[in-house]
Amino acid sequence: MTVRCWWPAYYGWKQLFPRGKVSRFAIAAAAGVALGVAVLLVVLSVMDGFQMDMRQQLIRFHGEAALVGDGTPFPVDGALVRQLEEVEGVEEVVPFYEAFVLAEFGGRYAFPLALGIDGDAVPADGVLLGSAVAEQLEIIPGEELLLFSPRTFIGSGGETMLPLQVPAKGYVPTRRGAADGQRIMLLRQALSELCGDGDSAKGYELRLADGVDCERVVRDINSQHRNSRLGAVSWMDMNGDLVAVLAMERAAMFFSMAGIVAVAAFAMGSFLAAHVSRRARDIGILRAMGFSGCAIGASFFMQSIFIGAIGSCCGVGVGALVLRFRDALLAILVGAFGSGERLLSYYAFNNLPMHWSWFEVAKICSMALAVAAAAGLIPAIRAMGTDPSIALRHGE
């Protein structure tokens, strides 16, 4: 008897959906796979959202890349700035100066990291305060504070360095606390002169166009400045430890959540193995009619593929729905177990960022299909090895 190539898929589908109905086994197995896919998709999308948010915060202070030296101040070189602006992908070059300073207001002190840059990002006659610095000093915008450099106390060439009196004009433009809250921002020239280095800089921020490969720009600049004491680094190089920790956390979350998909898929395999035992008589009849063991095994294998595919599609839909209403769900959880102020205080967010990647969706669905297929191999092999005479004699 000739078996058409589509028969295993047809027979496997009819076993899952007999006479237009849906078997309880198919519903339970697909729901397990869908739950695993949805949880994995939600967790990774939120993790990617936090990483993208943190990336934007890091880039806000030093750009996608920077040209830096050994920390020694140097005069701003206009010719070098023009040369950097001609590099493909570089939109803007901004000199910056960075140093720790002592801030004082009303007898209260803070020791923030000061970032001095050129441009409209900072006020011309004032300073922007990080949230933690403003809280330590108990200062509000409009009031004036004193900034001291370390050289103020040790002098410079026998000359006493005077502090800089500047008004607080606002807050550092960031939505997250922690390290960003410990910063202040002001004009580069004002900061460098406060530190006794005149009109100087410690590096150049490189703002890149959207979609430009940061690593490629860094390689191009370093190839042009091999004999210079300055070198280009990407934002990932400047924050290598943080990037590595985030990548490790994401990998750990992926493997821990992927276990849900694996458990659901192999539970489906157990159901299929039991299904093979219950269908022993049917298998014996099919073998007696001339169907090969490979064709019968392939039909049971196709059932696992169908369940994996249906579960993956449903999981993507459920995950997208949860992500769509993630802030409402977060509000419900916060209302049930705590307060929004406490969440913002400890975790520095009151809404969940999210980054949807179709590549990640395809990867998760492919993994779910692969695990489902692996779980269906055992029942398929068992069906292939069923002896027709024994199945007809002892089958139910």
N, C-alpha and C positions, 0 to 999 in steps of 0.2 A: 504494500500500500504506500502510495506516494504522499508524503506529508509536506504541505506547503510551508514556506519559511515563516509565514505570518501566523500559523496555527498556535504555537506556544503563547504568543502574546494574546491572541483571541481567547484561548482556553483559560489562561491566567486571569484575564479581565472578567470572564464569565464566572469564575470561582469567587472573585471579590464582589461582583455585582450580579447575582443570579436573578434573571427575569426582571431586570430593572430595579431590584432592591439593593440595599447596601447591607453587607454583613456586619455584625457587631464587631467581629475581629478586625475588619478593615477600618472601622471608625476608631477603635481603641488604638490600633497600631499607628494610623496616620496622625491621631491627636498627640501621641507621645513624641513622634518625630517633629510635628509642628511646634510643640511646646519647647523642645530643645533648640530648634532653629530660631524661634522668636526670642528666647532668652539670650542666646548667643548674639543675635543681631542687635538687640537693644543694648546689651552691655558694651559691645565693641563700638557701636555708634556713639554712645555717650562718652566712652573713653577717648575716641577720636575727636569728639567735640571739645573735651577738656584739653587735649593736646593742641588742637588748632587754636583754641583760645589762649593758651599759654604761649604758643608760638607768636601770636600777634602781639602779646604783651612784651615778649623779649625783643621782637623786631622794633617795637615802638621806641625802645631806648637806644639801640645800636644799629638799627637797620638790618637788612638781610645779610650784609657782610660789612667788614670794616678793615681799614688799612691801619695797622698799629705797629708800635715798636716795642722797646723794652720798658716802657713806662716813663722814660725821660722826656720832659717837655721839649718841643721844637717849634720854631717859627712856622706860621702858615705859609705854604708855598703855592702862590697863585698859579704858577705854571704847572705844578703837579696836579692841582685841582682840575684844571682844564684838560690835562692829559687823561685823568681818570674819567672825566665826563664823556670822553670820546670812545671809551670802551663800550662795545656792543652790549646793550641791556642795562647800562647804568643810567638812571634818570636824574639823580641828584647826588652831589657830594657835599657833606656837611662836616666841617671840622668840629671836634668835641674835646672837652677837657673834663677829667674826672678826678675827684679827690674827696677824702673824708674831711669834714669840717665840724666845728662845734657850734651849735645854735643855742642862743639864750633868749628867754623872754620872761620877764617878771620873776626872775630868780629861779626859773626852771630851765633845765638843760636837756639837750638831745645831741646825739653824735651820728648824724645821717651821712649817707653817701651822696655827694653833690655831683650833678651832671650839668655841665655847661655846654650849650650848643648855640649855633647861630640860627636865625630865622624867626618865623612868626609863631613857632611852637611854644616859646616862652615870652613873658612880658619884657619890655625894654627897660623897665625901671622897677622891677620887683622880683619875687621868687614864688615858685609853686611848691607847695608842701605835700608830702605824702601823708596819708591819713594817720599813720602811727606817730609821725613826727608832730603833726598838729595836735594830736591827743596828748602826747607827752608834754608839750609846751603850753597846752590849754590856750591856744591862740586861734583867732578867727580872721578871715580875710579883711584887710584894711588896717590891721595893727602891724606895727613895725617890730622886727626882731634884729638881733645882732648875730653876725656870722664871724667866727674866728677860724683862722687856719692854724695848723700846728706850729707854723713859724711865728705866730703871734707871741708865743710863750718863750721861744728860744732865740728870737731875733734873727736877723739876716744881715750879715756883714756889719754887725754892731748897731744896726738901725732897728728900732722897735716897730713891729708890724701892727698897724691899727686895724680894728675890726671893721666890718662892712655893715652899715645900718640900712636895711631894705624893708619895704612893706611886703606883707603877704598878699599876693594878688589872687590866690585861688589854690586849687588842689591839683596834684599830679593826675593827668588824665588816664586813670586806670580803674577798672571795676574789681580788681582782685587785691587782697591785702598782702600780708606776709612781707616778702622782700621789697615789693613795690611801695609799700607804705612807709618804708624806712628811707626813702629817697627824697631829695629836693631837686628842683630844676631852676636854672637861671641862665643868663647870657654867658657865653664862654669867656669873653674878654673880662667880664667882671670877676668871674671865679678865678681865672688864671692870674689876674693882678692881685686878688686877695691872697693867693698862695705865693706871691712874690716872684712869679715867672713872667711878668709882663704880658704882652699880647701873644700867647702861645697856645699850642694844642698838644694833645697826646695821641691823636689819631683822627681818621676820617671815616665818618659813617657813609656807607654806600647804599643808597635807596635804588632798588631795581624795579624794572617794569614787571607787570603781572605776567606770570607764566615763564619767566626767565630762569634758567637753571643756575642756581646760586653757585654750585661747585664749579661750573664751567667758567663763570666770571672770575672766581677766585684763582683758578688755574691761569687764565689769560693775564690777570694783573701780576701774578707772581712771576710769570715768564718774562714780563716786561721790566721787572724790578729785581732781578737776581742779585745785582750788586748794591742794592739799597739796604739800609738797616731796618726798613719798614717791610712788613709782610701782610698780605691779605688773608683773612680768616673768615669763614662763614659763621652764621649765627649758631649753627650746630657745633662748630669747633669751640666757640666761646662759651658754650653751655653744654659741654660734652658729658659731664656727670649727670646733669638733669635729663638730657636726652636719653642716655643709657638707662637711667632708672625708669623713665616713662615707657621705654620699649620693653623693659623686663616686666613691668607691671602689666602691660597689655598682653604680652605673651603668656604670663601666668593666668590672666583672666580668660584668655582664649582656651587654654588647655583644661582649666577647671570647668568652664562652661561646656566645652565640647564633650565632656563626660556625660552630660545629660543626653545629648544626641546618641552617643554610643550605647548607653543603657537602654534608651527607647528602641534603638534599632535591634539590639540583640534580644530584647524582650519580644520584639516582632519575630525574630528568628526562632525563638522557642515556640511561639504560637504556630508558626509555619510547620515546624517539626511535628507538633501534635496534630496539625491539620493533615500532614502526610499519612500519619497512622490512621486517622479517621477515614481517609480516602483510599485505604488500601484496596478495597474491592473495586473501586472505580479505576484505580491504576492497573489492577489485574485485567479488567475488561479491555482497557485501552491497549495494553500489551498484547492481549489475545487478538485484538483487531488489527494488529500489525504496526502500531505506533512504537517507535524506538524508545529506549530508555533515555537517550539524550533529549528527545523532543519532550518527553514527559517531565524530565528534570528541568528543562528550560522553561516550561510553563510555570512551575513553582518558583523558579528564579525570577521570572518576569513579575510575579506577584510582589516580591520584595522591591523591585524597581518601581512599580506603580505606586506602592505605598510610600516609598521614599520621595517620589516626585510630587504626589498629592500633599504629603506632609510638609515638604519644603515650600510649596506654593502657599499653603495655608499659613505656615510659619512666617513667611515674608509679609503676608497681609496683616497678621496679628501684630508682628513687630512694628510695622509701619503705623498701625493704629495706635499702639502704645506710645511710640515716639511722637506722634502727632499731638497727643494729649498728655505729654509727659509733665508739663508744668502743672496742669490740673491734678494729676495723680500725685505729684510731689506735694501740692498744697494739702491734699487729703491726708497724706501720710504725716506731714508736719503737724496738722491739726490734731491728729490722733495721738501722736507720740511726743510732741514737743512744740516749740514756738519758732516762728520764722526768725526772730531776732537772735536766738541762740544758734540756729543753723548758720546764719550769716556771720556771727561772731567767730565760730570755730572753723567753719569751712570756707568762708569768704565767697559764698554764692547763695543766691536765693532763687535761681532758675537753672535748669539743666541745659548746658550747651549740647549740641548734637551735630555730627557730620555724617551725612548719608553718602555712601560710596557704593556704586553699582558693582564695582570690582569686588568689594567685600561681600556683597550679596551673592554674587556668582561663586565666590570661593566657599562661602558657608553652605550654599545649596549643593555644590559639587562634593563637599565633604560629607554632607548628609546622605547623598545618593551613593557615594562610595561605601560608607559604613553600612547602609541598608543592603547594598549588593553583597558585601562581605558576610553580613548576617544571614542572607538568603542562600549562601553556598551550601551550608550543611543540610538543610532540608532538601535542596535540589539534588545533591549527591545521594541522599537517602532514597529519594524517589527514583533516581536512575538505577539504583541497585536492587529495587524491589523485584523479587521473583514472581512472575505472574501466576504460577500454579499455587504457590503458598498463599499469595494474596487472595486468589479466588476461593481457596479452601478455608482460610481463617478470617477473611475480611468480613466486616460487619455489613 
